[in-house]
Structure formats: structure tokens, C-alpha cells
Amino acid sequence: MLSNQAAYPHLIAIVFVAGVIGLLAVFAQVFLLRRVNRSKLRPGVRICLKVLLWLVFTVVLAAMLHTVVVGTVYAHIDYHFDQIKYGMPIAEVRRSLCWLYEESDISFEDLSKDMSKHDFIIDIPDGVKVRAKKYADRIFGSEYMYVVFDEKDRVWARIDMYEYGGGR
């Protein structure tokens, strides 16, 4: 079974780095605005510098917030995807992913076609009957995984497509 390690420890690092960058951006903004206000530049140049500083500050904070939000979303997705284990019954899978992910049937031919785009092949032994379901998150839709069930409706394999170019 393929899986991605939980990203929560990485999320702490992402939030810390984004917080440090945000604080540095605030301090730099205050320092530079004070310098511009005290400078003996012409008023038009001073206004242009202030606007430029506010734009740079806004872009840095937007990038920081984007990093934190995306990191949180991916950590949340990783957490839920890691809940699906080999041998788990389909009822537990549905209970684990119930309101966050939309379940849909997918033909094994479509699954194989999608996997071949990413140089990944599923090898199924002869005599094993399997069927696949696609679980796409309801918010983005591009973040999804395939769960392959055996004839007893137990998890036979899980493929996180965002790891292979499906979403990330």
C-alpha cells in the first residue's frame, strides 16, 4: 500500500517560518516607513516609496498566509488519507471520509489509464477480483485518492494521486 507520511510535524515548521517572515516583514515595513517619512525626498517620491513598501508588504503577507493555509489543507488531507489502511472494510472507509470526500465508482480501465500517465502500474495477481473507488475532496476536487477493494470489500490498495501529479 502506498501512503504519504502525516504532514503535521512539517506544518509546525511551515507555520513557524511563515510567522518569522511575517514578523520580519512588519518590522521592515515600520522601519522603512519611518525612514521614508523622515527623509528629505520630494513629496511625490515619498508617496511612491510608501505605496511600493505597502505593495511589497502586502505581497509578503499574502504569500505567508497562502503558505500556512495550503500547508494546513495538505496536512489535513494527509491525515485523512493516512486513516485508510490495508484490510479496512468499505464501511469504515466511508465513515472515515464521509463528509470530506466524495465517493465515486471508477472503472479499472480508467484507473489504469490515469496511473499510466504517471508511470505507475498496478499489478494485480491472477484470480484476485478488485474494484476501485475514487475519493475526491469536496473543496478542491483535484486532491483525490483511489482505493482498490477486493471481493470482500476490504481495502486492497490505496493510491494518493496528489503525490503523483493529480493535485499537488
Disulfide bonds with the S-S distance in Angstrom:
none
